[in-house]
Amino acid sequence: MLDQAPPEPVRLILASGSRARKNMLTAAGLTFEIVPADIDEDAITSLMISESDCIEAADIARALASEKALAVARAHPSALVIGSDQVLALGRRKLSKAKTIADARETLQALRGQTHELVSAVALASDGELLWQSIEAAQLTMRLFSDDFLERYLTSSGNRILSSVGCYEIEGDGIQLFERIEGDHFTIMGMPLLRLLNELRARAVVLA
């Protein structure tokens, strides 16, 4: 049986400055560039919520991932651009990233003892056209941790948790916040990686 020929090189761009997403793609062996998308995520989210009280977290995540991919694809013709985003839903409430440690404290107090949903979306775009998108969700239940634990966690974690919509990094000591986690690890980290890799193989971007 003949060995399979390697796919033709494709310029692959990640339209995100997320360290977690960069690490996922690097660990998976992909060669890519990083060009963070210049879009106003808060404005897009606020507009979608204002237009419908019943807007789902999945709709917002899908829209943000697609807009990121399209914005960078328009500026980099012929490249294949990966856009990804994540939305946290606590019931009907959609939580945004905390801007300060004080905000992070309020977020974690709201999530304490509750089950929330993390919805991660990923999209591919090229030459200003949306080619593909996918979405996946996970359910996470925080334990009833004490106020003392919360303060120690905020102090030890510092500003790095401000890059996570839920103010935690499950790959670090943030795992101690949780009682139960149901869902794909990569989805929780911020991207449905397995679905993306399947699509890249289907498009012969990576070896099948």
C-alpha positions as CSV (number, residue, x, y, z in Angstrom):
1,M,0.0,0.0,0.0
2,L,1.4,3.4,-1.0
3,D,2.0,6.0,1.7
4,Q,-0.5,8.8,1.6
5,A,1.0,12.0,0.1
6,P,1.1,15.0,2.5
7,P,-1.6,17.6,1.9
8,E,-0.7,20.8,0.0
9,P,0.4,23.5,2.4
10,V,-2.4,25.9,3.4
11,R,-1.8,29.2,5.2
12,L,-3.7,28.6,8.4
13,I,-4.6,31.5,10.7
14,L,-6.0,31.6,14.2
15,A,-8.1,34.7,14.6
16,S,-7.6,34.8,18.4
17,G,-5.0,35.9,20.9
18,S,-6.2,33.3,23.4
19,R,-3.3,31.4,25.0
20,A,-5.5,28.4,25.6
21,R,-6.5,28.1,21.9
22,K,-3.0,28.7,20.8
23,N,-1.7,25.9,23.1
24,M,-4.4,23.5,21.9
25,L,-3.6,23.9,18.2
26,T,0.2,23.8,18.9
27,A,-0.1,20.6,20.9
28,A,-2.2,19.1,18.1
29,G,0.8,19.7,15.8
30,L,-0.8,22.4,13.6
31,T,1.3,25.0,11.9
32,F,-0.5,28.4,12.0
33,E,-0.2,32.1,12.4
34,I,-2.0,34.2,15.0
35,V,-3.9,37.3,13.9
36,P,-6.4,38.4,16.6
37,A,-9.7,39.6,15.1
38,D,-10.5,43.3,15.6
39,I,-14.2,43.1,16.4
40,D,-16.2,44.5,19.2
41,E,-17.4,41.4,21.0
42,D,-19.3,43.3,23.7
43,A,-21.2,45.4,21.1
44,I,-22.2,42.3,19.1
45,T,-23.3,40.4,22.2
46,S,-25.2,43.4,23.6
47,L,-27.0,43.9,20.2
48,M,-28.0,40.3,20.0
49,I,-29.3,40.3,23.5
50,S,-31.2,43.5,23.0
51,E,-32.9,42.1,19.8
52,S,-34.1,39.0,21.6
53,D,-34.7,38.3,25.3
54,C,-34.6,34.6,24.4
55,I,-31.3,34.6,22.6
56,E,-29.3,31.4,23.4
57,A,-25.7,31.3,24.4
58,A,-25.1,29.0,21.3
59,D,-26.3,31.8,19.0
60,I,-24.0,34.3,20.5
61,A,-21.0,32.0,20.5
62,R,-21.6,31.0,16.9
63,A,-22.0,34.6,15.8
64,L,-18.8,35.7,17.5
65,A,-16.7,32.8,16.1
66,S,-18.0,33.5,12.6
67,E,-17.4,37.2,12.8
68,K,-13.8,36.7,14.0
69,A,-13.0,34.3,11.2
70,L,-14.6,36.5,8.6
71,A,-12.9,39.7,9.8
72,V,-9.4,38.1,9.5
73,A,-10.3,36.2,6.3
74,R,-11.2,39.5,4.5
75,A,-7.8,41.0,5.4
76,H,-5.8,37.8,4.4
77,P,-7.0,36.5,1.1
78,S,-6.5,32.8,0.4
79,A,-5.7,32.0,4.0
80,L,-7.9,29.5,5.9
81,V,-9.0,31.3,9.1
82,I,-10.1,29.7,12.4
83,G,-12.5,31.8,14.5
84,S,-13.5,30.6,17.9
85,D,-15.4,32.0,20.9
86,Q,-17.0,30.9,24.1
87,V,-20.1,32.0,26.0
88,L,-21.0,31.3,29.6
89,A,-24.6,31.0,30.5
90,L,-26.0,30.9,34.0
91,G,-29.7,30.1,33.4
92,R,-30.8,33.0,31.1
93,R,-27.9,35.2,32.2
94,K,-24.9,35.5,29.9
95,L,-21.7,36.3,31.7
96,S,-18.8,38.3,30.2
97,K,-15.1,38.2,31.1
98,A,-14.3,40.0,34.3
99,K,-12.3,43.2,33.9
100,T,-11.0,43.4,37.4
101,I,-10.4,41.1,40.4
102,A,-13.4,42.7,42.0
103,D,-15.5,41.7,39.0
104,A,-14.0,38.2,39.2
105,R,-15.1,37.9,42.8
106,E,-18.7,38.8,41.8
107,T,-18.6,36.3,39.0
108,L,-17.4,33.4,41.2
109,Q,-19.9,34.3,43.9
110,A,-22.7,34.1,41.3
111,L,-21.4,30.7,40.0
112,R,-20.8,29.2,43.5
113,G,-23.0,26.2,44.1
114,Q,-24.6,26.5,40.7
115,T,-24.5,24.7,37.4
116,H,-23.5,26.8,34.4
117,E,-23.1,26.0,30.7
118,L,-20.0,26.8,28.6
119,V,-20.8,26.9,24.9
120,S,-17.8,26.9,22.6
121,A,-18.0,27.6,18.8
122,V,-15.5,27.3,16.0
123,A,-15.7,28.5,12.4
124,L,-13.6,28.4,9.3
125,A,-13.6,31.2,6.7
126,S,-11.6,32.0,3.6
127,D,-11.7,35.0,1.1
128,G,-14.4,36.6,3.2
129,E,-16.7,33.6,3.0
130,L,-17.9,31.5,5.9
131,L,-17.1,27.8,5.1
132,W,-18.0,25.8,8.2
133,Q,-19.0,26.2,11.8
134,S,-19.6,23.9,14.7
135,I,-20.6,24.3,18.3
136,E,-20.4,22.2,21.5
137,A,-21.5,22.7,25.1
138,A,-20.4,21.5,28.6
139,Q,-22.1,21.6,32.0
140,L,-20.0,22.6,35.0
141,T,-21.1,22.6,38.7
142,M,-19.2,24.7,41.2
143,R,-19.1,23.5,44.8
144,L,-20.1,25.6,47.8
145,F,-16.6,26.8,48.5
146,S,-16.0,29.1,51.5
147,D,-15.3,32.9,51.3
148,D,-11.8,32.2,52.7
149,F,-11.1,29.8,49.8
150,L,-12.4,32.3,47.3
151,E,-10.1,35.0,48.6
152,R,-7.1,32.7,48.6
153,Y,-7.9,31.6,45.1
154,L,-8.2,35.2,43.8
155,T,-4.9,36.1,45.4
156,S,-3.0,33.1,44.1
157,S,-4.5,33.2,40.6
158,G,-4.2,37.0,40.0
159,N,-5.0,38.7,36.8
160,R,-4.5,35.6,34.6
161,I,-8.1,34.5,35.4
162,L,-9.4,37.6,33.7
163,S,-8.7,36.0,30.4
164,S,-11.3,33.2,31.2
165,V,-15.0,34.0,30.9
166,G,-15.7,32.0,34.1
167,C,-12.6,33.3,35.9
168,Y,-11.1,29.9,36.2
169,E,-8.5,27.7,34.5
170,I,-9.5,24.0,35.0
171,E,-6.0,23.0,34.0
172,G,-4.7,24.7,37.1
173,D,-5.9,25.2,40.6
174,G,-9.2,26.5,39.2
175,I,-10.3,22.8,39.2
176,Q,-10.7,23.0,42.9
177,L,-13.7,25.3,42.4
178,F,-15.7,22.4,40.9
179,E,-17.9,19.6,42.2
180,R,-18.8,18.1,38.8
181,I,-17.9,18.6,35.2
182,E,-19.7,17.1,32.2
183,G,-18.4,17.7,28.7
184,D,-15.5,17.6,26.4
185,H,-12.2,18.9,27.8
186,F,-11.3,21.0,24.8
187,T,-14.8,22.6,24.7
188,I,-14.3,23.7,28.2
189,M,-10.9,25.1,27.3
190,G,-12.5,27.2,24.6
191,M,-12.7,25.4,21.3
192,P,-14.3,22.2,20.0
193,L,-10.9,20.9,18.9
194,L,-11.8,17.4,17.8
195,R,-14.6,18.7,15.5
196,L,-12.2,21.2,14.0
197,L,-9.5,18.6,13.4
198,N,-12.0,16.4,11.7
199,E,-13.0,19.2,9.4
200,L,-9.4,20.1,8.6
201,R,-8.7,16.5,7.7
202,A,-11.9,16.4,5.5
203,R,-10.5,19.5,3.7
204,A,-7.1,17.9,3.3
205,V,-5.5,20.7,5.4
206,V,-3.9,18.1,7.7
207,L,-3.1,14.5,6.9
208,A,-6.0,12.1,7.3
